[in-house]
Structure formats: structure tokens, C-alpha cells
Amino acid sequence: MSQVNTGKSVIELNFDHREVDWLPREPLLQKLESEGIVKEVLPLHDENKRKKLLRSWALNWWDFTTQPLDAIYLYYGVKIAIYFAFLGKYTRWLLFPATLGLTMQLVDFGSIQLLVLPIFFICLISWAVLFFQFWKRKNSALLARWHINHSAGTESDYKFFQVEQSSLTSPAELMMKRGTDSMKEKAFFQREEWLRWLMRFRNDAIIILSIICLQLPFELAYAHLYEVIGSDFLKFCLTAVYLLAIQYFTRMGGKISVKLVKCENNENVEYRARSLVYKVFGLYFMQTYIGIFYHALLHRNLMTLRQVLIQRLIIYEVLENLMENSIPYLTYSFKKFRAVWNSKSVNEGHLQGRHGAFLG
């Protein structure tokens, strides 16, 4: 696709009853993109490498833990390789909480049951902290092995004050000038640091106030209506509407958080990611647990709490499958059917035109 018109004259290209002038020394791909003929360019698969990955990775049912990360990186790139490296490590580490939870469910501890639950929670928290630390080590090791520079250096372009020694007439003036510039530079850094802190504080306040003023009343209204409504069918419908609204709130909150983080002027990528995680975590936490806390702490009705959890789990899984699998598949099938139908209509029109010309 790097073909260029090497001739000295304009070449006329015909496409879909259109004539396009291909100028001399003009790249063909650039011309097709400017005319709207080519929408997007995607690299084709290398069938040999793809089949090798299928055998050693996707269809390798006998090995559940190891993955050919180097081959994935060379074929798909860094993001896909890091994503599957995280999934593999997370899946292996899930064996510990799964075994611990199964033991808690099957074994009757008798009189020490009240002591076992706090120990279980402490173990889960310790497991999460250890997993995060070990994953950071794994991530750094992979990036170093693939020779990828992922430093957390500052990205802000600070203005450093330079001293022109040629304009100074004595060492005393030079030292005095350096001291003055050092004080100016220090004041500049302090001012930038305070501005960044104030912007982060403002954005955090916006998120907290939005949760208190918008999210919290919505969550409490849902929890209260669930307690008041007596029909199980209406409760099921209320939970479905609630989860649909939560999907919208989640997307809107994520977009707002990203825009707020971009305005913070953080020092580096690590601070920016940390700020985004805090904001999104606060929104997701409120969306997920405030209704459960309302039932558990205020009404203290374990049967209602159990029913809420079961309904939310079932409806959430159904909605996720619809949003991620069914709707994209139906959309793709409809577009494919429409493209085939339009192609058949165009071919039939050409055949009828040729038949009429032949009869004429």
C-alpha cells in the first residue's frame, strides 16, 4: 500500500461510478483515504504464527497456568501481552482464596466460628496486598525483558532559568546570580506543586459531592423502594431498571473522572493513574455496596439481603452478556445481511440492464 504515482501525468481511477484523479508523486493510500474510499487499514494475520499460537496457547487445554507471553508480545503487542499476563497471574493467585472460602463453607468450626470469620477477612486483605506487590514485580520484569522503557519521569515542561556567564563580570556576581535563580526556581516549583494539589483537591471534592448529592439519594431510594414493594415480580423489575441506570452512571462517571484527571496537570503517568483509580473506585464502590449496606445495617433483614444479592447477580450477568456478546453479534449479523442484500440488489440491477441492452 506504499505505492506512489511515479509518472508525470494524472492517472484517473474509477471506483463505484466515481472518477478520482491520482496526482504525480502522491501516495495511493493517502489519496484513497482522503477520498473516503479507504476507511481504515488493518494488518492481516500471519497464518503460520496464528496457528502456532492456537496450538501452544488458545487450544492448549493441558496447561492452565503458563502462557507464551513472548510470542503474544511479538504478535499482538505490549497491551495484549500485559493483559493476558495479568489474567494468568490473577487466575493462579485465585486458588488461595477459592480454597480458603471452600474450606470455610464445608468445615464446621463450631464454637470458634466467630473467630474464623475475622481471620478469613484478614487473610483476604493480606492476599490482595501481596498479589498487588507481586504483580508489580512481574509487570516490571516483563517490561525489562521486552526492553520497554516505562519510567515514571516527570512530563511537565518546567522552565529552568539559565545564567549567561558572559554577561557577568566577577565570580561574586556569578554566585549572587545563581543564588537568585535558585530561589526563583524553588518558588516556581512550589507554586506548581500547590497548584497541582489544589486542582486534585477540587476534583476530589467534585467527585465526593456528586456521590453525596446524586448517587447516594438514588441508591437509598432504590433500597427503600425494594423494602416497601411487596411483589417479587416488581422487585425483579425494579432491580433490572436499577442496574440499567447503574450502567449509564458508570460510563458517565468514568468519562467525568478522565476529564477531571486531564485537568490536574499531574507530574507523571503514575500520579495520573493513581488519581483516576481513586475517583473511579469511589464511584464504583458507592454503586456496588451502598444499597447492600443499607439493607444490612438499617433494616438488618438477612433474607431480604440474600434476595437482593441473588437478583442483582442474575440480572447483572444477563445484562453483561447482552451488552458484550448478544447485541454486538446481532448488530454484526444485521450489517452483514444488509451488505449481502445490497450486493445482490446491485448485481441484479446490472444483470437486468445488460439483458435489456442485449434485447435492444
Secondary structure by P-SEA (a helix, b strand, c coil): ccccccccbbbbbbcccbbbbbcccccaaaaaaaaccccbbbbbbaaaaaaaaaaacccccccccccaaaaaaaccccaaaaaaaaaaaaaaaaaaaaaaaaaaaccccccaaaaaaaaaaaaaaaaaaaaaaaaaaaaaaaaaaaccccccccccbbbbbbbcccccccaaaaaaaaaaaaaaaaaaaaaaaaaaaaaaaaaaaaaaaaaaccaaaaaaaaaaaaaacccaaaaaaaaaaaaaaaaaaaaaaaaaaaaaaaacccccaaaaaaaaaaaaaaaaaaaccaaaaaaacccccaaaaaaaaaaaaaaaaaaaaaaccaaaaaaaaaaaaaaaaaaaaaaaaaaaaaaaaaac
